[in-house]
Amino acid sequence: MTTITLELPQNIYEPLQKAAAKAGQSPQELITKLLGQSIENFADDLL
């Protein structure tokens, strides 16, 4: 797995943290899932 470091403003990180807790995941797990879904959708739109 590759590591990427992001600096997120509080107005993005706080809702991410809350959503992750609600889903029973860490913020890292949730952002990985969301980014993966976004990349799939983006790739589909290019076809």
GUKOLGU-937840 format. One record per residue (C-alpha): residue number from 1; residue in three letters; chain; x, z, y. Coordinates in Angstrom, 1 decimal, decimal comma. Each point is the difference from the previous one (the first is absolute). Example, Ala and Ser with C-alpha at 12.3 -4.5 7.8 and 13.67 -1.06 7.14 Angstrom:
<1 ala A <12,3 7,8 -4,5>>
<2 ser A <1,4 -0,7 3,4>>
***
This chain:
<1 met A <0,0 0,0 0,0>>
<2 thr A <1,2 -0,8 3,5>>
<3 thr A <-0,2 2,6 2,8>>
<4 ile A <-1,3 -0,9 3,5>>
<5 thr A <0,0 2,6 2,8>>
<6 leu A <-2,8 -0,3 2,5>>
<7 glu A <-0,5 1,9 3,3>>
<8 leu A <-3,8 0,4 0,4>>
<9 pro A <-1,7 1,3 3,1>>
<10 gln A <-2,0 3,2 -0,5>>
<11 asn A <-3,3 -1,9 0,6>>
<12 ile A <0,8 -2,1 -3,2>>
<13 tyr A <1,7 2,7 -2,1>>
<14 glu A <-2,6 2,7 0,4>>
<15 pro A <-2,9 -2,1 -1,4>>
<16 leu A <2,3 -1,3 -2,7>>
<17 gln A <0,8 3,5 -1,0>>
<18 lys A <-3,7 1,0 -0,1>>
<19 ala A <-1,0 -3,0 -1,9>>
<20 ala A <2,8 0,5 -2,6>>
<21 ala A <-1,0 3,6 -0,5>>
<22 lys A <-3,6 -1,0 -0,5>>
<23 ala A <1,1 -2,5 -2,6>>
<24 gly A <2,3 2,5 -1,7>>
<25 gln A <3,1 -2,0 0,8>>
<26 ser A <3,0 0,4 2,2>>
<27 pro A <0,2 -2,0 3,2>>
<28 gln A <2,7 -2,1 -1,6>>
<29 glu A <-2,1 -0,8 -3,0>>
<30 leu A <-3,0 -1,0 2,2>>
<31 ile A <2,0 -2,1 2,4>>
<32 thr A <1,6 -1,8 -3,0>>
<33 lys A <-3,4 -0,8 -1,4>>
<34 leu A <-1,4 -1,1 3,3>>
<35 leu A <3,0 -2,2 0,8>>
<36 gly A <-0,2 -1,6 -3,4>>
<37 gln A <-3,6 -0,8 0,5>>
<38 ser A <0,7 -1,5 3,4>>
<39 ile A <2,8 -2,1 -1,3>>
<40 glu A <-2,2 -1,4 -2,8>>
<41 asn A <-2,7 -0,9 2,5>>
<42 phe A <2,5 -1,5 2,4>>
<43 ala A <1,5 -2,1 -2,8>>
<44 asp A <-3,5 -1,1 -1,2>>
<45 asp A <-0,8 -1,1 3,6>>
<46 leu A <3,0 -2,3 0,0>>
<47 leu A <-1,2 -1,9 -3,0>>
***
